[in-house]
């Protein structure tokens, strides 16, 4: 895979910055010798929407009890309505995957706990 600067943001370009290996969450944990982890934290400067809103992510299959997401909708959407919509989509995906939001909706730091 490649690590690419986020295009469309002031000061960023769309040219690959460097090549890095890319792993799914389950395969990464397997490589590290873990069957399950208590918490996975994501602070990936806007890329969280590309990961969590992509149906290929299969969040429900991730071997974890809690997922913490620092969401960065403010970097992409200028209106509060647009930010709420993007954040709402992220929350819906997590709920369908069996996680419950346990922090205030719309907070920059969102915590989800597995309920099924």
LONU-392250 format. One record per residue (C-alpha): residue in three letters; x, y, z. Coordinates in steps of 0.5 Angstrom, whole numbers, padded with zeros to 4 digits, always signed. Layout:
ALAXYZ ...
***
This chain:
UNK+0000+0000+0000 UNK+0002+0007+0000 UNK+0001+0013+0005 UNK-0001+0019+0001 UNK-0002+0026+0004 UNK-0010+0028+0004 UNK-0011+0032-0002 UNK-0016+0038-0002 UNK-0013+0040+0005 UNK-0009+0047+0005 UNK-0001+0045+0005 UNK-0002+0037+0003 UNK-0002+0034-0004 UNK-0004+0028-0007 UNK+0003+0025-0009 UNK+0005+0019-0005 UNK+0010+0021+0001 UNK+0012+0014+0002 UNK+0011+0007+0001 UNK+0009+0003+0007 UNK+0006-0004+0008 UNK-0002-0004+0009 UNK-0005-0010+0014 UNK-0012-0011+0016 UNK-0014-0010+0023 UNK-0015-0018+0024 UNK-0008-0020+0020 UNK-0004-0015+0024 UNK-0006-0017+0031 UNK-0005-0024+0028 UNK+0002-0022+0026 UNK+0003-0019+0033 UNK+0001-0026+0036 UNK-0006-0023+0039 UNK-0012-0027+0038 UNK-0016-0021+0042 UNK-0014-0014+0044 UNK-0018-0010+0049 UNK-0018-0003+0046 UNK-0016+0000+0039 UNK-0015+0007+0038 UNK-0015+0011+0031 UNK-0012+0018+0031 UNK-0011+0018+0023 UNK-0012+0025+0021 UNK-0018+0024+0017 UNK-0017+0017+0014 UNK-0022+0014+0019 UNK-0028+0016+0015 UNK-0024+0012+0009 UNK-0023+0006+0013 UNK-0030+0006+0017 UNK-0034+0008+0012 UNK-0031+0003+0007 UNK-0036-0004+0007 UNK-0029-0008+0006 UNK-0027-0006+0013 UNK-0031-0011+0016 UNK-0031-0008+0023 UNK-0036-0013+0026 UNK-0030-0018+0025 UNK-0025-0014+0029 UNK-0022-0018+0035 UNK-0023-0012+0040 UNK-0028-0010+0046 UNK-0027-0003+0045 UNK-0025+0002+0039 UNK-0023+0009+0040 UNK-0024+0014+0034 UNK-0021+0021+0034 UNK-0025+0024+0028 UNK-0023+0029+0024 UNK-0029+0032+0020 UNK-0027+0039+0021 UNK-0022+0038+0016 UNK-0026+0036+0011 UNK-0033+0039+0012 UNK-0034+0047+0013 UNK-0041+0047+0016 UNK-0044+0044+0022 UNK-0049+0040+0018 UNK-0044+0037+0014 UNK-0040+0035+0020 UNK-0046+0032+0024 UNK-0048+0028+0017 UNK-0041+0025+0016 UNK-0040+0023+0024 UNK-0047+0020+0024 UNK-0045+0016+0018 UNK-0039+0013+0022 UNK-0044+0012+0028 UNK-0049+0008+0024 UNK-0043+0004+0021 UNK-0041+0002+0028 UNK-0048+0001+0031 UNK-0049-0004+0025 UNK-0042-0007+0027 UNK-0044-0009+0034 UNK-0041-0003+0038 UNK-0045+0002+0042 UNK-0043+0010+0042 UNK-0041+0011+0050 UNK-0039+0018+0049 UNK-0043+0024+0047 UNK-0045+0024+0039 UNK-0041+0029+0035 UNK-0035+0029+0040 UNK-0028+0029+0037 UNK-0026+0023+0041 UNK-0031+0018+0040 UNK-0031+0011+0044 UNK-0035+0005+0042 UNK-0036-0001+0046 UNK-0038-0008+0043 UNK-0045-0010+0045 UNK-0046-0016+0041 
***
